[in-house]
Each structure stands twice: as C-alpha cells, then as structure tokens.
Amino acid sequence: MKVFFTGLILICLFAIANGQKPTPVKTPSPIIQNALELIKNRQFAEAEKLLRDVLKKTPANIDAKFLLVTVLMQTNQIDEGIKNLEGVLKINPKHLQANYNLALIYSSRRDNKKAIPYLERAAGIFPPNKTPKTDDVVLLTALTRAYIGEQRNKEAE
C-alpha cells in the first residue's frame, strides 16, 4: 500500500509541476512552491496547514486542493483525500489526474465498480489521435483490468 501512495504522490506532484489546468482561482505561485517543498521534505503537517489556509481564502484553488490530497494520502486520511479529489472534479470534471487518482484509489480497494467511471473519464480526456505514451498504456491497462474484474469482458476487448 505504501508503494501505491508513493506513486500517487509522484502523480500529484507531476500534475502540479506540469501545470494541470484550468485553475479558476490563482494562488500566488510561491505558496504552492512552498507547499511542494514541504511535501518533498516530508513535512506533511506544515504543508497541510499551509494548504488549508490557502483553501480558506480560495476554496476553488485546484492546485492547493490537489496538493492537499497528496498530504492526506501520505498521512492515511484517505477518505478525506477522496472528498478533496471529488472537489477538484466539481471545479474541473476533466482534470485528468484527479480522475485517474480516484480510479487508482478505488482499484487499490478492489472496488472496480467505483474505479471504472473514473478510468473511463480519464481515458476519454486523452486526445484521440496521438501516439500513445506510457501513461496512456497504464491507464488503458487499468481500465481493462477493471472491466475484467467486473466481468465486462466485451468492453475489455
């Protein structure tokens, strides 16, 4: 389980570093950078406080919500992390990493029924006419496995 959450953290950090958009409310970049540094240094309590302060002032800040999920997962607050990912999707339903991360969480719980809609949504976000990357293959493999787990073999093909 620890490896799973370490992977989830890397996915979260990658999405933030690569400017997952759109963010309806911009927080000054130094605050987000400070939170990233705290997370990288495993100072989760400090990062959580900083991010919660940002979200009190700007509740629609996707970057802060998404980073808070990283902290929550690392501190075993998984249910609250799920709520925050769902909050990201309320702001931006096409947020690739939020959809994918929810799918990963539900897959790790062996709850394919809940994982499949997020995997399908994430797969639908990828541009259709591009050369597949590793992330695409991983996503489609996870979706296929979830279909098979739910005995939806025709869709798995």
Secondary structure, 3 states (H helix, E strand, C coil): CHHHHHHHHHHHHHHHHCCCCCCCCCCCHHHHHHHHHHHHCCCHHHHHHHHHHHHHHCCCCHHHHHHHHHHHHHCCCHHHHHHHHHHHHHHCCCCHHHHHHHHHHHHHCCCHHHHHHHHHHHHHHCCCCCCCCHHHHHHHHHHHHHHHHCCCHHHHC
